[in-house]
Amino acid sequence: MKSIFLNGFRLFAFLFLSLFVYAQDPLPLTVQEAVRIGLERNKSLHASLMKVKNADAKASETNVMRLPSVKFGGSYARLSEVPPFEIGPFPPVVPQRVLVSPAVFDNYNLRLTLQQPVFTGFRLSKTAEAAGYAAEASTGDFRKDRLELTYGIQSAYWGLYRAVEFSRVIDENVAQMEAHVKDIQNFFDQGIVTKNEVLKIEVQLSSVRLLQIEARNSVRLATIGLNSLIGLPLETDIEVRSGLQFEEKNPGELKDLINRALEIRPDLKAMALRVKGSEAGLGIARSGWFPQIFLQADYVYARPNSRIFPLQDRFKDTWDVSLSASFDIWNWGATLHQTDQAEARLSEVRDGLAQLTDGIVLEVTRAFLAKEQAIEKIMVTEKSVAQAEENYRITNQK
């Protein structure tokens, strides 16, 4: 009984929400408003922006690695009890035992350390350089994603516009066919036409109604696709407010368009920056062939201080400055293998840059030819529309 009640309640809630959703007025939207909303709400574009922030933070992190670092640490240790260090007696000069160093069981240590890399085989400078190129490349990727999203929203918007207009034309055809079926049925009732002619028109009406269903489904799917791109609820109905206006523009010669695309395309700039980053990565790998030199200074405040003899159960401060150097004499070819990997990555990115350049040339050429073809189609369609209007005028006169 309880399950029946729950199922009934869920069905009622579903029907109520469905009626509420479909009762809402359509959202009027222009193509500019759709682009603005999409740029603000699209999750993929937001993720691309977060990649930019991550890369910028990484570049800042690598830059500060070349600066001196200061660390502070402290410790406490309780030692097991041992007898103090004593000598003697040495009669008659030293008649009794002499305490040389007391046993201190509570040890406190405070240390302040400053470290400055002096020479790392250009590892740090190349790392900062590579991170900077990566940050700039991620910015280029974000610009590319923004442009692609803008283009995708515009394409989805005009796709919805086309689906709505097609659905409207189909609705008009259905209305005309229904009127035609009614006329044919009247002719049949008067014995003017045969039953076969009536069935033929009814079959045509059924076909047009099937197209009507497909057209309405296309409108719904186009609406859902646009809502998904701009970040609106998928069930939101959209009223298309922008209209198409043909305005012929001369973008220039194909060669000039290709050169302009190669200059301003953000994805091409990002790939070129990745080439530079890979070159810096090769320098990072080669840094293993050089010694690593660091300057370090320590300030110690300890109780007892091990550098002071004899030990005293009190806080004493000391300091030290050191210059350390290390060099890999033999690491089983690890540096050589890292260099080979970096060279391979550099060649791979250079090949990617060349492929992207060729792809942009092909893309611009294809778009240019498609634009020329579209202009010719528009001219032919305008002539067809003019002819149809003339036929309509003549038919009305008759």
C-alpha positions in Angstrom: 0.0 0.0 0.0 2.8 2.4 0.9 4.6 1.6 -2.4 1.4 2.3 -4.4 1.1 5.7 -2.6 4.7 6.6 -3.3 4.4 5.7 -7.0 1.2 7.7 -7.3 2.8 10.7 -5.6 5.9 10.5 -7.9 3.6 10.3 -11.0 1.7 13.3 -9.8 4.9 15.3 -9.1 6.3 14.3 -12.5 3.1 15.5 -14.3 3.0 18.7 -12.3 6.6 19.5 -13.1 6.1 18.6 -16.7 3.1 20.9 -16.9 5.0 23.7 -15.1 8.0 23.4 -17.5 5.9 23.4 -20.7 3.7 26.2 -19.4 6.7 28.5 -19.1 7.0 31.1 -21.8 9.8 30.7 -24.3 13.0 32.6 -23.5 13.5 35.3 -26.2 17.2 35.2 -27.2 19.3 36.9 -29.9 22.5 35.4 -31.2 24.5 38.0 -29.3 22.8 37.2 -26.0 23.3 33.5 -26.6 27.0 34.1 -27.1 27.2 36.3 -24.0 25.4 33.7 -21.8 27.5 30.9 -23.1 30.8 32.6 -22.5 29.7 33.2 -18.9 28.3 29.8 -18.1 30.0 27.2 -20.3 31.8 24.7 -18.1 34.4 23.7 -20.7 35.5 27.3 -21.1 35.7 27.7 -17.3 37.9 24.6 -17.1 40.1 26.1 -19.8 40.4 29.3 -17.8 41.4 27.3 -14.7 44.2 25.7 -16.8 45.5 29.2 -17.5 45.5 30.1 -13.8 47.2 26.8 -13.0 49.9 27.4 -15.6 50.4 31.0 -14.4 50.8 29.8 -10.8 53.3 27.1 -12.0 55.3 29.8 -13.8 55.4 32.0 -10.7 56.5 28.9 -8.7 59.4 28.1 -11.0 60.6 31.8 -11.0 60.9 32.0 -7.2 63.0 28.8 -7.2 65.9 30.9 -8.4 65.6 33.2 -5.3 67.1 32.5 -1.9 65.0 30.4 0.4 64.7 30.8 4.2 63.7 27.9 6.4 63.1 27.7 10.1 63.0 24.6 12.2 63.0 23.5 15.8 63.3 20.2 17.7 63.3 18.8 21.2 64.9 15.5 22.3 65.0 13.7 25.6 68.1 11.6 25.9 68.6 8.6 28.1 70.6 9.2 31.3 74.3 8.6 31.1 77.1 9.5 33.5 78.8 12.9 32.9 82.3 13.0 31.3 84.8 13.2 34.1 88.6 12.7 34.4 90.9 12.1 37.3 91.9 12.0 40.0 95.6 12.6 39.2 97.3 13.0 42.6 98.9 15.0 43.8 98.1 17.6 41.1 94.4 16.7 40.7 93.4 15.1 44.0 89.8 14.4 42.9 87.7 13.8 39.7 87.1 16.8 37.5 83.9 17.3 35.5 84.8 17.9 31.9 81.3 17.8 30.2 78.1 17.5 32.1 75.3 15.1 30.9 72.4 17.2 29.5 69.3 15.1 28.9 67.0 17.8 27.5 68.1 19.0 24.1 66.5 22.0 22.3 67.5 23.1 18.8 66.3 26.1 16.8 67.8 26.5 13.3 67.4 29.3 10.7 68.7 28.3 7.2 69.2 30.4 4.1 70.0 28.7 0.8 70.8 30.3 -2.5 71.4 28.3 -5.7 74.6 29.6 -7.3 74.8 27.4 -10.4 72.6 24.5 -11.5 73.7 23.9 -15.0 71.0 26.4 -16.2 68.3 24.0 -14.9 66.4 26.6 -12.9 66.5 29.3 -15.6 65.4 26.8 -18.3 62.7 25.5 -16.0 61.3 29.0 -15.5 61.6 29.7 -19.2 59.7 26.5 -20.0 57.0 27.3 -17.5 56.6 30.8 -18.8 56.1 29.4 -22.4 53.6 26.9 -21.0 51.6 29.6 -19.3 51.5 31.7 -22.5 50.5 28.6 -24.5 47.7 27.9 -22.1 46.5 31.5 -22.6 46.5 30.8 -26.4 44.5 27.6 -25.8 41.9 29.6 -23.8 41.5 32.1 -26.6 41.1 29.3 -29.1 38.5 27.6 -26.9 36.7 30.9 -26.5 36.6 31.5 -30.3 35.5 27.9 -30.9 32.8 28.2 -28.3 31.6 31.4 -29.8 31.5 29.8 -33.2 29.8 26.7 -31.8 27.1 28.8 -30.1 26.5 30.8 -33.3 26.3 27.6 -35.3 23.8 26.0 -32.8 21.7 29.2 -32.8 21.4 29.4 -36.6 20.8 25.6 -36.6 17.9 26.2 -34.3 16.7 29.1 -36.5 16.9 26.8 -39.6 15.0 24.0 -37.8 12.3 26.5 -36.6 11.8 27.9 -40.1 11.7 24.5 -41.7 9.1 23.4 -39.1 7.1 26.5 -39.9 7.1 25.7 -43.6 6.1 22.1 -43.0 3.2 23.3 -40.8 2.1 25.5 -43.6 2.3 22.5 -46.0 0.3 20.4 -43.6 -2.4 23.0 -43.4 -2.5 23.3 -47.2 -2.6 19.5 -47.6 -5.4 19.2 -45.1 -7.4 21.9 -47.0 -6.6 20.1 -50.3 -7.8 16.7 -48.8 -11.0 18.4 -47.7 -11.6 19.8 -51.2 -10.9 16.4 -52.8 -13.2 14.7 -50.4 -16.0 17.2 -51.4 -15.2 16.5 -55.1 -15.5 12.8 -54.3 -18.8 13.2 -52.6 -20.1 15.0 -55.7 -18.7 12.2 -57.9 -16.2 14.4 -59.7 -13.0 12.4 -58.6 -12.4 8.7 -57.9 -11.6 7.1 -54.6 -8.1 6.4 -55.8 -7.4 10.1 -56.2 -8.7 10.7 -52.6 -6.4 8.0 -51.2 -3.5 9.4 -53.2 -3.9 12.8 -51.5 -4.4 11.3 -48.1 -1.1 9.4 -48.5 0.7 12.6 -49.4 -0.9 14.2 -46.3 0.4 11.4 -44.1 3.9 11.8 -45.6 3.9 15.5 -44.9 2.7 14.9 -41.3 5.6 12.5 -40.8 7.9 15.3 -42.0 6.1 17.6 -39.5 7.0 15.2 -36.6 10.6 15.0 -37.8 10.8 18.8 -38.1 9.4 19.3 -34.6 11.9 16.8 -33.2 14.7 18.6 -35.0 13.6 21.9 -33.3 13.6 20.2 -29.9 17.0 18.6 -30.4 18.5 21.9 -31.7 17.1 23.7 -28.6 18.6 21.1 -26.3 22.0 21.4 -28.1 22.0 25.2 -27.8 20.9 25.1 -24.1 23.8 22.7 -23.4 26.3 25.0 -25.0 25.2 28.2 -23.2 24.6 26.6 -19.8 20.8 26.9 -19.6 18.5 24.1 -18.4 18.0 21.6 -21.2 14.2 21.9 -21.1 14.3 25.7 -21.6 12.3 26.7 -24.7 14.0 29.4 -26.7 12.4 32.0 -29.0 14.8 32.9 -31.8 14.9 36.7 -32.1 17.7 37.2 -34.6 17.1 37.0 -38.3 19.3 36.3 -41.3 20.3 39.1 -43.5 22.5 38.5 -46.5 25.3 41.0 -46.8 28.0 40.2 -49.3 31.4 41.2 -48.2 34.8 40.8 -49.9 37.1 39.3 -47.3 40.1 39.6 -49.7 42.2 37.2 -51.6 42.8 33.7 -50.4 46.5 34.2 -50.1 46.0 37.2 -47.8 43.5 35.4 -45.7 45.9 32.5 -45.2 48.7 34.8 -44.2 46.5 36.6 -41.8 45.3 33.4 -40.2 48.9 32.2 -39.8 49.7 35.5 -38.0 46.7 35.7 -35.6 45.5 32.2 -34.9 45.8 31.6 -31.1 46.2 27.8 -31.5 49.2 28.3 -33.9 50.8 30.8 -31.5 50.2 28.3 -28.6 51.9 25.6 -30.6 54.9 27.8 -31.4 55.2 28.6 -27.7 55.2 24.9 -26.9 58.1 24.5 -29.4 60.1 27.1 -27.4 59.1 25.3 -24.2 60.4 22.0 -25.5 63.6 23.7 -26.5 63.9 24.9 -22.9 63.1 21.4 -21.7 66.1 20.2 -23.7 68.2 22.6 -21.8 66.8 21.2 -18.5 67.8 17.7 -19.5 71.3 18.8 -20.5 71.8 20.5 -17.1 72.7 17.1 -15.7 76.1 17.4 -17.5 77.0 20.4 -15.2 77.8 20.6 -11.5 75.3 21.9 -9.0 76.5 24.6 -6.7 74.6 26.0 -3.6 75.4 28.6 -1.0 74.0 27.9 2.5 74.0 29.8 5.8 72.7 28.5 9.1 72.0 30.2 12.4 71.7 27.8 15.3 70.3 28.6 18.7 70.5 25.4 20.8 70.5 24.1 24.3 73.1 22.7 24.6 75.0 23.8 21.6 77.2 20.9 20.4 79.8 23.3 18.9 80.6 24.7 22.4 82.8 22.6 24.6 82.3 21.7 27.3 78.6 21.3 27.0 76.5 23.8 28.9 72.8 23.4 29.8 71.9 26.8 28.4 71.0 28.4 25.1 74.0 29.4 22.9 73.9 30.7 19.3 76.4 29.8 16.5 76.4 30.3 12.7 78.0 28.8 9.7 78.3 29.5 6.0 79.1 26.8 3.4 79.5 26.4 -0.3 78.6 23.0 -1.6 79.0 21.5 -5.1 77.9 18.1 -6.5 78.5 16.5 -9.8 77.2 13.2 -11.2 80.2 11.2 -12.2 78.3 8.1 -13.2 74.5 7.6 -13.2 74.2 4.8 -15.8 73.4 7.1 -18.6 70.4 8.7 -17.0 71.3 12.2 -18.2 71.9 10.9 -21.7 68.5 9.2 -21.8 66.8 12.3 -20.5 68.4 14.3 -23.2 67.3 11.9 -25.8 63.7 12.1 -24.5 63.8 15.9 -24.6 65.1 15.9 -28.2 62.4 13.5 -29.2 59.7 15.6 -27.6 61.1 18.7 -29.3 61.0 17.0 -32.7 57.4 15.8 -32.0 56.2 19.3 -31.1 57.9 20.8 -34.2 56.1 18.2 -36.4 52.9 19.1 -34.6 53.5 22.8 -35.5 54.0 21.9 -39.1 50.9 19.8 -39.2 48.8 22.5 -37.6 50.1 25.1 -40.1 49.1 22.8 -43.0 45.7 22.2 -41.3 45.1 26.0 -41.0 45.9 26.5 -44.6 43.5 23.8 -45.6 40.8 25.1 -43.2 41.0 28.6 -44.6 41.0 27.4 -48.1 37.9 25.2 -47.5 36.1 28.0 -45.8 36.9 30.4 -48.6 35.6 28.0 -51.3 32.5 27.2 -49.2 31.8 30.9 -48.9 32.1 31.4 -52.7 29.8 28.4 -53.2 27.3 29.8 -50.7 27.2 33.1 -52.5 26.4 31.3 -55.8 23.7 29.3 -54.1 22.1 32.4 -52.6 22.0 34.0 -56.1 20.4 31.0 -57.6 17.9 30.8 -54.7 17.0 34.5 -55.1 16.2 33.8 -58.8 14.1 30.8 -57.8 12.2 32.9 -55.2 11.6 35.7 -57.8 10.3 33.1 -60.3 8.0 31.6 -57.6 6.6 35.0 -56.7 5.9 35.7 -60.4 4.2 32.3 -60.8 2.1 33.1 -57.7 1.1 36.5 -59.2 0.1 34.9 -62.5 -1.8 32.2 -60.7 -3.7 34.7 -58.6 -4.6 36.7 -61.7 -5.9 33.6 -63.4 
